[in-house]
Amino acid sequence: MNLQPSPKIALLACSVFEQEIALLTRGAEHLVETRWFEMGLHDRPDILRSTLQEALEAVDVRKDIEAIVLAYGLCGRGTAGLRPLRHKLVIPRAHDCITVFMGSKEDYAEHQRRCPTCYYYTPGWNRNRRVPGPEKLEALKAELAKKFDADDIEFLLETEREQWTMHDTATYLDLGTDDAESEAVYAKKCADWLGWKFERQRGDPKLLRDLLWGNWDAARFQIIEPGMQLGQSADENILRAEPPTP
């Protein structure tokens, strides 16, 4: 257990973690500022990167923090290229948020090895109906109707359904938030509608908790000092510090 005072931090976080972070930061006086970002940015890595860089530079001018913390993973390389200017940047070694829910990149890799056809559901992803299921299909249909005619819409919906056939199991992860039970019911409903198996797995909050409270070791977290940038690593480290690109 870390008995040292937690460093003063500013937090840039994906809203998929909103309730989990609220649960884990009760009484966190060291958390000076939090900025939330919508989940849809994951679909546009370049926009995610530019949005986070702009926010990073805005909080980096603060003189009352010691670090900027990212509640993100590599996220389709959407975080690769981020550059701190004044304070160090801390991010978990994770391909995406599922690693954070699992508690470690090793546990995520093991689960992927055991179940390569699993699709992961969490309370945050469920709340925004961004998981395979009837509501997402209807929302996609409504969105496509604004841009395409009926034949094109059906083709695009079928393409989405074909992507779902690559999976056969809905794995639901939670960290004990108030909506954990109701969102488990929703994930099971989606699995039944899809004809998939369903499994529920309690996540491990340790990685997220340690990220938020300053317990940063090199094995689990990548720290980027000012003058360097966040890069992708081809090995099990996932992330690395590298010289900034011109």
Beta strands, then each sheet from edge to edge (+ up, - down):
strand 1: 9-14
strand 2: 31-37
strand 3: 67-71
strand 4: 88-92
strand 5: 118-121
strand 6: 169-174
strand 7: 197-202
strand 8: 221-224
strand 9: 229-232
strand 10: 239-242
sheet 1: 2+ 1+ 3+ 4+ 8-
sheet 2: 5+ 6+ 7+
sheet 3: 9+ 10-
end
